[in-house]
Amino acid sequence: MNAPSSERLGQELRVATLNIHKGLSHFNRRMVIHDLREGLRSLAPDIVFLQEVQGLNQRHALRFPGAPGEPQHEFLAGEEWRPVYGRNAVYDHGHHGNAILSRFPFVSFENHDVSDHRFERRGLLHCVVAVPGWRRNLHCVCVHLSLHERGRTRQLEAISGRLEELASKDLPIIVAGDFNDWRHRASAILERKLGMTEASVAHAGTPHRTYPSALPLLRLDRIYVRGFNVVASAVHSGKPWSRLSDHLAVSARLVRS
């Protein structure tokens, strides 16, 4: 596993988030998980927040030659990162959920069920990460919120309830993922209850457009932070990213405040 440079230990942190669409291209025509791995490596993030990760799919190996034999989070992690996975949706031929990849050791992790109804399974993958050189551990939460506004509101309240005590202790927190929040309600809740800032807003004044990847119109994928200054934020559009998922990747460079 590659170690981060000494210059960045305790200083700059690079993070990225992407809904990987189960490793498939638009309309599920091609398996693109190998290209996805190369794309993520090119961003060189320290921590990656992933949604719609296929932990098991017994049909992929039959349909797509070259499909990885291991779970997608393990394949994407390779030698670059440590992976953890939270299983949310389970069906007869497999399951999928959220994953976090980290260059740094995990102290603990828990997948908390926040499903609004049985037809749409959702979870909050909450990990505690030990970053070398930091006095306090980093709390990371990977989310993929409901398609329905009522469900999203309840899930945002669940995030706030889970993290309020940590925020009151001024611990560093990152919440990232696919918020499905085209009405832009998440920021008000996370700012008011947790004092969080959306990285692209802090850097560029507005959230990045990330969906659909070929012609992005909606600002669905976000990185919220507490205890950091945002050095940079970017949405990764055009080739190859527009062909790797139906969402675009978002990244940010952060420095502890």
C-alpha positions as CSV (number, residue, x, y, z in Angstrom):
1,M,0.0,0.0,0.0
2,N,1.4,3.4,-1.0
3,A,2.1,5.7,1.9
4,P,1.1,9.4,1.6
5,S,3.9,11.9,1.4
6,S,5.3,13.3,4.6
7,E,4.4,16.8,3.3
8,R,0.7,16.0,3.5
9,L,0.7,14.1,6.8
10,G,-1.4,16.2,9.2
11,Q,-1.8,18.9,6.6
12,E,-3.6,18.5,3.3
13,L,-6.2,15.8,2.8
14,R,-7.6,14.8,-0.6
15,V,-11.0,13.3,-0.8
16,A,-13.3,12.2,-3.6
17,T,-16.9,10.9,-4.0
18,L,-18.6,9.0,-6.8
19,N,-21.7,7.0,-7.4
20,I,-20.2,4.2,-9.5
21,H,-23.5,2.8,-10.9
22,K,-22.4,-0.7,-9.9
23,G,-19.4,-0.5,-12.2
24,L,-21.5,-0.3,-15.3
25,S,-21.7,2.3,-18.1
26,H,-24.9,4.1,-19.1
27,F,-27.8,1.8,-19.7
28,N,-25.7,-1.0,-18.2
29,R,-24.1,-1.9,-21.6
30,R,-20.5,-2.3,-20.5
31,M,-18.5,-3.2,-17.4
32,V,-16.2,-0.2,-16.7
33,I,-14.9,-1.1,-13.3
34,H,-11.3,-1.5,-14.6
35,D,-11.4,2.0,-16.1
36,L,-13.0,3.3,-12.9
37,R,-10.1,2.0,-10.8
38,E,-7.6,3.8,-13.1
39,G,-9.7,7.0,-12.9
40,L,-9.8,7.0,-9.1
41,R,-6.0,6.3,-8.9
42,S,-5.4,9.3,-11.2
43,L,-7.1,11.6,-8.7
44,A,-4.8,10.3,-5.9
45,P,-7.3,10.8,-3.1
46,D,-6.5,9.8,0.5
47,I,-10.2,8.9,1.1
48,V,-12.8,7.9,-1.4
49,F,-16.6,7.8,-0.8
50,L,-18.4,5.4,-3.1
51,Q,-22.1,4.6,-3.7
52,E,-23.9,1.8,-5.6
53,V,-21.0,-0.5,-5.0
54,Q,-21.7,-4.1,-5.9
55,G,-20.5,-6.3,-3.0
56,L,-21.8,-9.4,-4.8
57,N,-23.4,-10.0,-8.2
58,Q,-23.5,-13.6,-9.5
59,R,-24.7,-12.5,-12.9
60,H,-21.9,-10.1,-13.7
61,A,-19.3,-12.9,-14.3
62,L,-21.7,-14.5,-16.7
63,R,-22.7,-11.4,-18.6
64,F,-19.4,-9.4,-18.6
65,P,-16.1,-11.2,-19.5
66,G,-13.3,-9.9,-17.3
67,A,-15.6,-8.9,-14.4
68,P,-13.6,-9.0,-11.2
69,G,-13.9,-12.1,-9.0
70,E,-13.8,-10.1,-5.8
71,P,-16.2,-7.5,-4.5
72,Q,-16.0,-4.2,-6.2
73,H,-14.8,-2.3,-3.2
74,E,-11.9,-4.7,-2.8
75,F,-11.1,-4.5,-6.5
76,L,-11.1,-0.7,-6.6
77,A,-9.0,-0.5,-3.4
78,G,-6.3,-2.8,-4.8
79,E,-2.9,-1.9,-3.2
80,E,-3.8,1.8,-3.0
81,W,-6.4,1.9,-0.2
82,R,-8.0,0.0,2.7
83,P,-11.7,-0.7,2.0
84,V,-14.8,-0.9,4.1
85,Y,-18.3,-1.7,2.8
86,G,-21.8,-1.3,4.1
87,R,-24.4,-3.6,2.5
88,N,-27.8,-2.0,2.0
89,A,-29.8,-3.6,-0.8
90,V,-30.0,-7.5,-0.9
91,Y,-31.5,-9.5,-3.7
92,D,-31.5,-13.1,-4.9
93,H,-28.3,-12.7,-7.0
94,G,-26.3,-10.4,-4.8
95,H,-26.2,-7.1,-2.9
96,H,-24.9,-3.5,-3.1
97,G,-24.3,-0.5,-0.8
98,N,-21.7,2.2,0.1
99,A,-18.0,1.9,0.5
100,I,-15.2,4.0,1.8
101,L,-11.5,3.6,0.7
102,S,-8.8,5.1,2.9
103,R,-5.0,5.3,2.7
104,F,-5.1,5.5,6.5
105,P,-6.1,2.9,9.1
106,F,-9.8,2.5,10.1
107,V,-10.3,2.6,13.9
108,S,-14.0,1.5,13.5
109,F,-16.9,1.4,11.1
110,E,-20.6,0.9,11.3
111,N,-23.4,0.8,8.7
112,H,-26.6,2.4,10.0
113,D,-29.9,1.5,8.3
114,V,-31.8,4.7,7.4
115,S,-34.2,3.1,4.8
116,D,-37.4,5.1,4.4
117,H,-39.3,2.1,3.1
118,R,-38.6,-1.5,2.2
119,F,-38.4,-0.9,-1.6
120,E,-35.5,1.6,-1.3
121,R,-32.7,0.4,1.1
122,R,-30.3,3.1,2.3
123,G,-27.6,3.2,4.9
124,L,-25.1,5.6,6.5
125,L,-21.6,4.1,6.4
126,H,-19.8,5.8,9.4
127,C,-16.1,5.2,9.7
128,V,-13.5,6.5,12.1
129,V,-10.1,7.0,10.5
130,A,-6.7,7.5,12.2
131,V,-4.8,10.1,10.1
132,P,-1.1,10.1,11.0
133,G,0.0,13.3,12.7
134,W,-3.5,14.3,13.8
135,R,-4.4,14.5,17.5
136,R,-8.0,13.6,16.8
137,N,-9.5,10.9,14.6
138,L,-11.4,11.8,11.5
139,H,-15.1,10.8,11.2
140,C,-16.3,10.0,7.6
141,V,-19.9,9.3,6.6
142,C,-20.7,8.0,3.1
143,V,-24.4,8.5,2.1
144,H,-26.7,7.7,-0.8
145,L,-30.0,9.4,0.1
146,S,-33.6,8.7,-0.9
147,L,-35.1,9.6,-4.2
148,H,-38.1,11.1,-2.2
149,E,-37.8,14.4,-0.4
150,R,-39.6,13.1,2.7
151,G,-37.2,10.2,3.0
152,R,-34.2,12.5,2.4
153,T,-35.3,14.9,5.2
154,R,-35.6,12.0,7.6
155,Q,-32.2,10.7,6.6
156,L,-30.6,14.1,7.0
157,E,-32.1,14.3,10.5
158,A,-30.5,10.9,11.2
159,I,-27.1,12.1,10.0
160,S,-27.5,15.2,12.2
161,G,-28.5,13.1,15.2
162,R,-25.6,10.7,14.8
163,L,-23.0,13.5,14.5
164,E,-24.3,16.3,16.8
165,E,-22.2,15.2,19.8
166,L,-19.1,14.8,17.6
167,A,-19.6,18.3,16.2
168,S,-20.1,19.7,19.7
169,K,-16.6,18.3,20.5
170,D,-15.2,20.0,17.4
171,L,-14.0,16.8,15.8
172,P,-13.2,16.8,12.1
173,I,-16.1,15.4,10.0
174,I,-16.7,14.7,6.3
175,V,-20.0,13.6,5.0
176,A,-20.0,12.8,1.2
177,G,-22.0,11.0,-1.4
178,D,-25.0,11.1,-3.6
179,F,-27.6,13.3,-1.9
180,N,-30.3,13.1,-4.6
181,D,-31.0,16.7,-3.4
182,W,-32.1,18.6,-6.5
183,R,-34.0,21.0,-4.2
184,H,-30.8,21.9,-2.4
185,R,-32.3,21.3,1.1
186,A,-29.4,19.3,2.6
187,S,-27.0,22.3,3.0
188,A,-29.4,24.2,5.3
189,I,-29.9,21.2,7.6
190,L,-26.2,20.2,7.8
191,E,-25.0,23.8,8.2
192,R,-27.6,24.6,10.9
193,K,-27.3,21.4,12.9
194,L,-23.7,20.5,12.4
195,G,-21.9,23.6,11.3
196,M,-20.8,21.9,8.1
197,T,-19.8,23.5,4.8
198,E,-20.2,22.1,1.3
199,A,-16.7,22.0,-0.3
200,S,-17.6,23.3,-3.8
201,V,-19.7,26.1,-2.3
202,A,-16.8,27.1,-0.1
203,H,-14.4,27.1,-3.1
204,A,-16.5,28.1,-6.1
205,G,-19.7,29.6,-4.6
206,T,-22.1,26.8,-5.9
207,P,-22.3,23.0,-5.9
208,H,-21.0,21.2,-8.9
209,R,-23.3,19.8,-11.6
210,T,-22.8,16.0,-11.6
211,Y,-25.8,14.3,-13.1
212,P,-26.3,13.0,-15.7
213,S,-22.6,12.6,-16.5
214,A,-22.9,13.1,-20.2
215,L,-24.8,16.4,-19.8
216,P,-24.7,17.4,-16.1
217,L,-27.6,19.5,-15.0
218,L,-28.3,18.4,-11.4
219,R,-26.1,19.1,-8.4
220,L,-26.5,15.8,-6.6
221,D,-23.0,14.7,-5.4
222,R,-21.4,16.7,-2.6
223,I,-18.7,16.8,0.0
224,Y,-19.6,18.4,3.3
225,V,-16.9,19.2,5.8
226,R,-16.4,20.4,9.4
227,G,-13.1,21.4,10.8
228,F,-11.4,22.1,7.5
229,N,-10.6,24.9,5.1
230,V,-11.3,24.0,1.5
231,V,-8.2,24.5,-0.7
232,A,-9.8,23.4,-3.9
233,S,-12.9,21.5,-5.3
234,A,-13.4,20.0,-8.7
235,V,-16.0,18.1,-10.7
236,H,-14.4,15.6,-13.2
237,S,-16.2,15.9,-16.4
238,G,-15.6,14.9,-20.0
239,K,-13.8,11.8,-21.0
240,P,-13.2,9.3,-19.5
241,W,-15.4,10.3,-16.5
242,S,-18.6,10.9,-18.6
243,R,-18.3,7.2,-19.7
244,L,-17.6,5.6,-16.3
245,S,-20.9,6.2,-14.5
246,D,-24.2,8.1,-14.8
247,H,-22.7,10.5,-12.2
248,L,-19.5,12.5,-12.3
249,A,-16.8,12.4,-9.6
250,V,-16.3,15.3,-7.2
251,S,-13.0,15.9,-5.4
252,A,-11.7,18.3,-2.8
253,R,-8.4,19.3,-1.2
254,L,-8.8,20.1,2.5
255,V,-6.6,21.5,5.3
256,R,-7.4,21.3,9.0
257,S,-8.7,24.6,10.3
